[in-house]
Amino acid sequence: GLIHCDETGTRVDGKTWWVHNASDALFTFLSINPKRGWLGINDAGILPEFHGITVHDCWGSYWKYSDFIHAICCAHLLRELNGIEENHSEQTWAKEFKKLLGKRYDEIIQQAYEENPLPESTDTKRGRKKKTKVLYLVGRLENYKESICLFIKNLCVPFDNNQAERDLRMIKVKTKVSGCFRSEEGAQEYLTIMSYIETAHKHG
């Protein structure tokens, strides 16, 4: 099987909570938790039991699960690459990567490292300089090559994570319009109802 996962923030009783989503073309499951990361995802109870392919946005907490196959949303990567291209004109590798995602992969990664040498330690502060956002992205592209390119090898895997983002859209609308939920209980009841409604809608 293949599912899409994502999370988004909302307000509960004046505090930021996180709505976690696991969905596919026929089912939507929404839950809420004060934690964004692994604890919140785990409490939802889906990913600890799942053994198929999971499409996600490369958020670090998803990598703590080793029992399923990871597929990275390439639309998220393209947004980051667009940002680098717009804000760092000297980063020629970003344009190449956009055009050739999945082709000449290793050559372009090497080009990226040549344009962004790893920072060296300084005399004023102990340890290495902090990596730039560009270097963090290059590192992710290098480390997760198989998951990023999975859509090329397995035609069942989509290029993006739009399914999960669509299933979370009404949460963003409600947060903007209503501001917040008044209680955890009310928020979870709303998400349970919306999970049923969205699932019924998917079944026609």
Secondary structure, 3 states (H helix, E strand, C coil): CEEEEEEEEEEECCEEEEEEEEECCCCEEEEEECCCCHHHHHHHCCHHHCCCEEEECCCHHHHHCCCCEEEECHHHHHHHHHHHHHHCCCCHHHHHHHHCCCCCHHHHHHHHHHHCCCCCECCCCCCECCCCHHHHHHHHHHHCHHHHCHHHHCCCCCCCCHHHHHHHHHHHHHHHHHCCECCHHHHHHHHHHHHHHHHHHHCC
